[in-house]
Amino acid sequence: MNGGRWELPLWQALLPVGRDPVTGGYHRLSFTEADAACRDWFARAAADRGLRAETDRNGNLWAWWTPRDGGGEQAIVTGSHLDSVPGGGPYDGPLGVVSAFAAIDLLRDRGLEPARPLGVVAFAEEEGARFGSACLGSRLTVGAIAPQEARALTDADGVTLAAAIAEAGGDPGMIGPDPERLARIEAFIELHIEQGRALARLGAPVGVAGAIWPHGRWRIDLAGQADHAGTTRLADRRDPMLPFAAAVVAARQAAQDEDGLATIGKVVAQPGAVNAICSSVSAWLDARARDEARLERIVSRVLRAAAESAASQGVQSSERLDSFTPGVRFSDGLRARLAATLARAGTVPPVLDTGAGHDAGVLAAAVPAAMLFVRNPSGISHAPAEHADPQDCAAGVDALAAVLAELACR
């Protein structure tokens, strides 16, 4: 590679937004004050580069570099997202958006001009951390979730997505599929920090995505009877914590047996007193596997374990699917073109499959899509210790610029 630069001023302007000064973790939930600050940052980055910025009907942000002659051809788009999980790391999502702007800077430094529109996008609510539905902005765009269903989604405080959008100045009545926009996109390339250590083990700063595992989120609700922890006999208890515990154990065992992944990382217990038996427990299962058959077996075992334990404890149980994303194999032709472009630039990137979901995986149902990964030396993600070395970030920018030059420039 030729050694692209890493845009430190651009990156440093975004770093403080939503950062907890004590833990170092990020809290950039959609349609909050931190989200508004991220959107302002995006608008400034676009304006500084003379790019036309817009917000679409689903709250996704776009910035356009158009050819001098207007460029009626289909567009090449790159980008990622700016929201985070609670206590998340700085690179998951923002790395792809910062790198998109930095790649445009690099193309201009090299005297290149777009032959077709070149777009930068930041999708809304990718993590699903506030409203529970991952990749919500991109899923709405491709029609993978019904607008009425999305508007009714609620956060932990009972605020609906519709109310949050309206509070942020948007029009919730406008959300929904955007086929006209999709029809103008020839290809989407997402750069993302690797959420694992495959590139570190291979000694490669940049990789290319091959496929995304099917994955989903399921909510388990368990209703028991609140009572005194010090006086209620064990035989008289209807404790929803016991079927919850059974679900946690089953998730680990089922995932291990199926060579998949299953995690219960969020639980809400009511009333939450140390000296009281809970009245209810709600838990969220995140499950992923190499194929849908394995995934179905994992989820079935976990839900069955919760239901059977609940029945034995006199606890009512129910479950619902919050979101599901089928497995995605990225466009073979586009991936081959990326690999050939990078090979001409002096690198042969490894091809990686991933269990992590991405907006590129959602868009792949509507437009050719591909992904570039940047090395993560620790493999840690969704946590403050998430990290990418500056030289690897620069290599990612250089790789992205090479791809955009091939696909979009004269």
Summary of the structure (lengths in Angstrom):
residues: 410
radius of gyration: 22.4
end to end distance: 19.7
largest distance: 79.8
contacts: 1470
relative contact order: 0.18
helix: 37%
strand: 24%
